[in-house]
């Protein structure tokens, strides 16, 4: 297992390195640069001034040379300076990342806590009214665009009923509820759109597991139906579900960007969106790399979960 984890970590570092190059090149190829924005803000600048500024910021160098310089600084812990916020990148990103992790973490846990029991229940009650109801809810959650759901929640709970704020992050709120109420609608939007796929996949895998020979054998030996479902079928059905959950975590990262923008939530997704629009290269680049890192970590955790769910799975070449 240790050898496997070391190999996965090395692979993750290689992926991050390749992604940093790809993202840097894509951002660098975008039309315009910070110097162009300076010129728009101050038309009195002469072409000589612009050339001098590009030389100062290194923008007159080829993209690969600029990337090599950025990578060398990043390996020393210096991820650059934000032109828009006039602060080091990490001082801006870390508080926003904490906000996003709260939003994503709560949504992720709620999605699993709701979707997996619903999927198991639908499989046990297959083709009944409960199964039909769960399928309708799952398909609705899977099909509804997150931005449309966000608008619907804002209109219903913030505008019509006036129960919750329409947007913001509650940073200046003094009470726990004052801070929490700003999370309710964004968490609800992410949770409802995230549980559909997990519910449907859990249901399908549970139905398949309940048809296996070992389930019929356990029932023939006199085990109760509940013990067979939870002790035998459920554990085996969760192995492929873990893969969907890990892949869904990456989708959750992209969904958080939309939700944060819709609700004006001061998280990492909205920060990246604003930075890309403002050509704030350093913030956008590091933010996208952090999103990539979170997805890679989720996949490594999924590999560990495989071994926990199925003792036959061994990493590192050990006996099964």
C-alpha positions in Angstrom: 0.0 0.0 0.0 2.8 2.4 0.9 4.5 1.8 -2.5 1.2 2.3 -4.2 0.6 5.6 -2.4 4.0 6.9 -3.2 3.5 6.0 -6.9 0.1 7.8 -6.9 1.6 10.9 -5.2 4.4 11.0 -7.8 1.8 10.7 -10.6 -0.2 13.5 -9.0 2.9 15.7 -9.0 3.5 15.0 -12.7 -0.1 15.8 -13.5 0.1 19.1 -11.6 3.3 20.0 -13.5 1.8 19.3 -16.9 -1.4 21.1 -15.9 0.5 24.1 -14.7 2.2 24.3 -18.1 -1.0 23.9 -20.1 -2.9 26.4 -18.0 -0.1 28.9 -18.1 0.1 28.6 -21.9 -3.7 29.0 -22.3 -3.8 32.0 -20.1 -0.8 33.5 -21.7 -2.4 33.1 -25.2 -5.5 35.0 -24.1 -5.9 38.4 -25.9 -4.6 41.3 -24.0 -2.3 41.4 -20.9 -2.0 43.5 -17.7 -0.1 46.2 -19.6 -2.9 46.6 -22.1 -5.3 47.2 -19.1 -2.9 49.7 -17.7 -2.9 51.6 -21.0 -6.7 51.6 -21.1 -6.7 53.1 -17.6 -4.1 55.7 -18.5 -4.1 56.5 -22.2 -1.2 59.0 -21.6 1.2 56.2 -21.6 3.5 56.2 -24.6 4.6 53.1 -26.6 8.0 53.4 -24.9 6.4 53.3 -21.5 4.5 50.2 -22.4 7.6 48.5 -23.8 9.4 49.4 -20.5 6.6 48.0 -18.4 6.5 44.8 -20.4 10.2 44.4 -19.8 9.8 45.0 -16.1 7.1 42.4 -15.7 8.9 40.0 -18.1 6.0 40.1 -20.6 8.4 40.7 -23.4 9.9 37.1 -23.0 8.6 34.0 -24.7 5.9 32.1 -22.9 8.0 29.1 -22.1 10.7 31.4 -20.6 8.1 33.1 -18.5 6.7 29.8 -17.4 10.1 28.5 -16.4 10.6 31.7 -14.3 7.2 31.2 -12.6 7.8 27.6 -11.9 11.2 28.3 -10.3 9.6 30.9 -8.0 6.7 28.6 -7.2 9.0 25.8 -6.2 10.4 28.2 -3.6 7.0 29.1 -2.3 6.5 32.3 -4.2 3.4 32.1 -6.4 3.4 35.6 -7.5 1.6 38.8 -6.8 -2.0 39.7 -7.7 -2.3 42.8 -9.9 -6.0 43.2 -9.1 -5.8 42.9 -5.3 -2.2 44.2 -4.9 -1.4 41.3 -2.5 0.6 38.0 -2.7 -1.5 35.3 -4.3 -1.6 33.0 -1.3 -2.8 35.7 1.0 -5.9 36.1 -1.3 -6.4 32.4 -2.2 -6.2 30.8 1.3 -9.2 32.6 2.9 -11.2 32.0 -0.3 -10.2 28.4 -0.4 -11.4 27.9 3.2 -14.8 29.3 2.2 -15.0 27.0 -0.8 -14.0 24.0 1.2 -16.7 24.7 3.7 -19.2 25.0 0.8 -18.0 21.9 -1.1 -17.5 19.8 2.0 -21.0 20.4 3.5 -22.6 19.8 0.0 -20.5 16.7 -0.6 -21.4 15.1 2.8 -25.1 16.0 2.4 -25.2 14.6 -1.1 -23.8 11.3 0.1 -26.0 11.2 3.2 -29.1 11.6 1.1 -28.2 9.9 -2.2 -26.9 6.6 -0.9 -29.8 5.8 1.4 -32.2 6.8 -1.3 -30.5 4.6 -3.8 -30.5 1.6 -1.5 -34.2 2.2 -0.6 -35.2 2.4 -4.3 -33.3 -0.8 -5.1 -35.0 -2.7 -2.2 -38.4 -1.3 -3.2 -37.8 -1.8 -6.9 -40.7 -0.9 -9.3 -42.8 0.3 -6.4 -44.1 3.8 -5.6 -41.0 4.5 -3.5 -38.7 3.6 -6.4 -40.7 5.8 -8.7 -40.5 8.7 -6.4 -36.8 8.4 -5.8 -36.2 8.1 -9.6 -38.2 11.3 -10.2 -36.2 13.2 -7.6 -32.9 11.8 -8.9 -33.6 12.6 -12.5 -34.7 16.1 -11.6 -31.5 16.7 -9.6 -29.5 15.3 -12.4 -31.2 17.3 -15.2 -31.7 20.7 -13.7 -28.9 23.2 -14.5 -27.2 24.5 -11.3 -27.5 28.1 -12.4 -31.3 27.8 -13.0 -31.7 26.0 -9.7 -29.8 28.8 -8.0 -32.0 31.5 -9.5 -35.1 29.5 -8.4 -33.9 29.2 -4.9 -33.0 32.9 -4.8 -36.5 33.9 -6.0 -38.3 31.5 -3.7 -36.4 31.9 -0.4 -34.8 35.3 -0.7 -37.3 37.4 -2.8 -40.7 35.8 -2.3 -40.4 34.4 1.3 -37.5 36.7 2.4 -36.3 33.9 4.7 -32.6 33.9 3.6 -30.2 36.4 2.0 -29.9 36.3 -1.8 -26.1 36.4 -1.7 -22.9 37.1 0.1 -20.7 35.1 2.4 -21.5 36.6 5.9 -17.9 37.4 6.7 -18.9 40.3 8.9 -21.7 38.5 10.7 -21.3 38.3 14.5 -23.5 35.2 15.3 -23.2 31.6 14.1 -26.6 31.8 12.3 -25.6 35.1 10.8 -22.7 33.3 9.1 -24.6 30.0 8.4 -27.6 31.5 6.7 -25.4 32.7 3.8 -24.4 29.0 3.2 -27.9 27.6 3.1 -28.9 28.4 -0.5 -25.5 27.7 -2.1 -25.2 24.4 -0.2 -28.8 23.5 -1.2 -28.1 24.2 -4.9 -24.9 22.1 -4.9 -26.5 19.3 -2.9 -29.6 18.9 -5.0 -27.7 18.9 -8.3 -25.0 16.5 -7.0 -27.2 13.8 -5.5 -29.0 12.8 -8.7 -26.2 10.8 -10.3 -25.1 9.2 -7.1 -28.7 8.1 -6.3 -29.2 6.6 -9.7 -25.9 4.8 -9.7 -26.3 3.4 -6.2 -29.8 2.1 -7.1 -28.4 0.3 -10.2 -25.5 -1.2 -8.4 -27.6 -2.4 -5.5 -30.1 -4.0 -7.9 -27.3 -5.8 -9.6 -25.8 -6.9 -6.2 -29.1 -8.2 -4.9 -29.3 -10.5 -8.0 -26.0 -12.2 -7.3 -25.7 -15.9 -6.1 -24.1 -15.0 -2.8 -27.2 -13.0 -1.8 -29.5 -16.0 -2.6 -27.1 -18.2 -0.6 -27.1 -15.9 2.4 -30.9 -15.8 2.3 -31.1 -19.6 2.0 -28.9 -19.9 5.1 -31.5 -18.0 7.1 -30.0 -14.5 7.3 -32.5 -11.7 7.7 -33.2 -9.6 4.6 -31.8 -6.4 6.3 -28.5 -8.1 7.2 -28.2 -9.5 3.6 -28.8 -6.1 2.1 -26.5 -4.1 4.4 -23.9 -6.7 5.2 -23.4 -8.3 1.8 -25.0 -6.5 -1.1 -24.4 -2.9 0.1 -20.6 -3.3 0.6 -20.1 -4.9 -2.8 -22.3 -2.3 -4.5 -20.3 0.6 -3.1 -17.1 -0.4 -4.9 -18.1 1.1 -8.3 -20.1 3.8 -6.6 -16.9 5.1 -5.0 -15.6 5.7 -8.5 -18.6 7.8 -9.4 -18.3 9.8 -6.2 -14.6 10.5 -6.8 -15.3 11.7 -10.3 -18.3 13.7 -9.1 -16.0 15.6 -6.7 -14.4 17.2 -9.7 -17.8 18.1 -11.1 -18.6 19.6 -7.7 -15.5 21.9 -8.0 -16.8 23.3 -11.3 -20.3 23.5 -9.9 -19.0 25.5 -7.0 -17.7 28.1 -9.4 -21.2 28.6 -10.9 -22.9 28.7 -7.5 -20.4 31.1 -6.0 -20.9 33.4 -8.9 -24.7 33.2 -8.7 -24.8 33.8 -5.0 -21.9 36.3 -4.8 -20.2 33.9 -2.4 -16.6 34.9 -1.7 -15.0 31.6 -2.6 -12.2 30.3 -4.8 -14.4 29.7 -7.8 -15.7 33.3 -8.0 -12.2 34.5 -7.4 -10.8 32.5 -10.3 -13.7 33.7 -12.5 -13.0 37.4 -11.7 -9.3 36.9 -12.1 -9.6 35.4 -15.6 -11.8 38.3 -16.6 -9.3 40.8 -15.2 -6.3 39.0 -16.7 -4.9 38.4 -13.2 -2.7 35.5 -14.4 -1.1 34.5 -11.1 -4.4 34.1 -9.2 -6.2 32.3 -12.0 -3.3 29.9 -12.5 -2.8 28.9 -8.8 -6.6 28.7 -8.3 -7.0 26.3 -11.2 -4.1 24.2 -9.9 -5.7 23.9 -6.5 -8.9 22.7 -8.1 -6.8 20.1 -10.0 -5.1 19.1 -6.8 -8.5 18.6 -5.0 -9.7 16.3 -7.8 -6.5 14.3 -7.6 -6.7 13.9 -3.9 -10.3 12.7 -4.2 -9.2 10.0 -6.6 -6.4 8.8 -4.3 -8.9 8.6 -1.4 -11.2 6.6 -3.7 -8.4 4.1 -4.3 -7.9 3.7 -0.6 -11.6 3.2 -0.1 -11.6 0.3 -2.6 -9.2 -1.6 -0.4 -11.3 -0.8 2.7 -14.5 -2.1 1.0 -13.1 -5.2 -0.6 -10.3 -7.1 1.3 -9.5 -8.9 -2.0 -8.1 -5.7 -3.4 -4.4 -5.4 -2.7 -2.0 -2.6 -3.9 1.7 -3.0 -4.4 1.6 -6.6 -5.8 0.7 -8.4 -2.5 -1.4 -11.5 -2.5 -5.2 -11.2 -3.0 
